[in-house]
Amino acid sequence: MTSEALGYINDCMESLSIPYEFMQWTKDLSFPYFIGEYTEVESPDEDGMEQGTLILTGTTNKNYITLESIKEKLKEFFPSDGKTAILESGSGIAVSFSTAFPVPTGEQGLNRIQINLNIKEWRV
């Protein structure tokens, strides 16, 4: 996944007012917050497409419903047929909502969710 694609995701999260950072939270701790990381898969084709999954882990000390409402916001913003954009370099990107599930924390009062976004990127 290119840094330009990661920047696009960052911009999307910012436009949705979702507190987000890539790989680790470095700001003052406030809830909820989301941390992103990704996995890439090898493309079986030679069409220049790269694909992967952006894993968003959300944490809150508020009610779990807080995380569910953010999930719904992301589901609407990144529809199953993909939100597409042309990046500054001329590359194309499509991001779609994939799956989500609660993640046990083992800590009373701390709730967590994992949200997976599919990302396809075409470079020119």
C-alpha positions in Angstrom: 0.0 0.0 0.0 1.5 3.3 -1.0 1.9 6.3 1.3 -0.4 8.2 -1.0 -3.1 5.6 -0.4 -2.5 5.8 3.4 -2.8 9.6 3.2 -6.1 9.3 1.3 -7.4 7.1 4.2 -6.2 9.6 6.7 -8.0 12.4 4.8 -11.2 10.4 4.7 -11.1 9.7 8.5 -10.4 13.4 9.1 -13.4 14.4 7.0 -15.6 12.0 9.0 -14.2 13.5 12.3 -13.0 10.0 13.4 -9.9 10.2 15.6 -7.4 8.1 13.7 -3.6 7.5 13.5 -1.6 4.9 11.6 0.1 2.1 13.6 0.1 3.8 17.0 -1.7 6.5 18.9 0.6 9.4 19.6 -1.8 12.1 20.6 -3.1 12.7 24.1 -5.4 9.8 24.9 -9.1 10.5 24.4 -11.9 8.1 23.5 -12.9 6.9 21.1 -9.8 6.5 18.9 -8.9 4.3 16.0 -5.5 2.9 14.9 -4.9 1.6 11.4 -2.6 -1.1 10.0 -2.7 -3.0 6.8 -2.1 -6.4 5.1 -1.3 -6.7 1.5 -2.1 -9.7 -0.8 -0.3 -10.7 -3.9 -2.2 -9.8 -7.1 -2.8 -12.8 -9.4 -3.0 -10.5 -12.4 -0.6 -8.2 -14.2 -2.9 -5.3 -14.5 -1.0 -3.1 -12.0 -3.5 -3.5 -9.2 -2.4 -3.9 -5.6 -4.9 -4.9 -3.0 -5.0 -5.3 0.7 -7.0 -4.8 3.9 -6.9 -1.8 6.2 -7.5 -3.0 9.7 -9.1 -0.3 11.9 -9.1 -1.0 15.6 -11.4 1.3 17.6 -11.3 1.7 21.3 -13.5 3.5 23.7 -14.2 3.7 27.4 -17.8 4.7 26.6 -20.7 2.5 25.6 -20.0 0.0 22.8 -22.8 1.6 20.8 -20.3 4.5 20.3 -18.1 2.2 18.2 -21.1 0.8 16.4 -22.2 4.3 15.3 -18.7 4.9 13.9 -18.9 1.6 12.1 -22.1 2.6 10.5 -20.6 5.9 9.4 -17.7 4.1 7.8 -20.1 1.5 6.1 -22.0 4.4 4.5 -18.9 6.3 3.5 -17.1 3.3 2.0 -20.0 1.4 0.2 -19.6 -2.2 -0.9 -19.1 -1.2 -4.5 -16.2 1.1 -3.4 -15.5 4.7 -2.9 -13.2 5.7 -5.7 -10.7 8.5 -6.2 -7.9 9.5 -8.5 -4.8 10.3 -6.3 -2.4 13.2 -7.0 0.0 10.8 -8.7 -2.7 9.7 -11.2 -3.1 6.4 -9.4 -6.6 5.1 -8.8 -8.0 3.8 -5.5 -11.2 2.0 -4.4 -12.0 1.5 -0.8 -15.0 -0.6 0.4 -16.3 -1.7 3.8 -15.6 -5.4 4.4 -16.3 -6.7 7.9 -16.5 -5.7 11.5 -16.6 -7.4 14.8 -16.2 -6.7 18.5 -12.8 -7.5 20.1 -12.8 -8.5 23.8 -10.4 -6.4 25.9 -10.5 -8.2 29.2 -10.9 -4.8 30.8 -14.2 -3.8 32.4 -15.4 -0.5 30.8 -13.0 -0.7 27.8 -14.7 -1.7 24.5 -13.0 -2.4 21.2 -14.1 -3.1 17.6 -12.2 -4.2 14.5 -13.3 -2.8 11.1 -11.8 -4.1 7.9 -11.7 -2.0 4.7 -10.8 -3.5 1.3 -8.4 -1.4 -0.7 -7.5 -1.7 -4.3 -5.0 0.6 -5.9 -3.9 0.9 -9.5 -0.7 2.7 -10.3 0.3 4.2 -13.6 
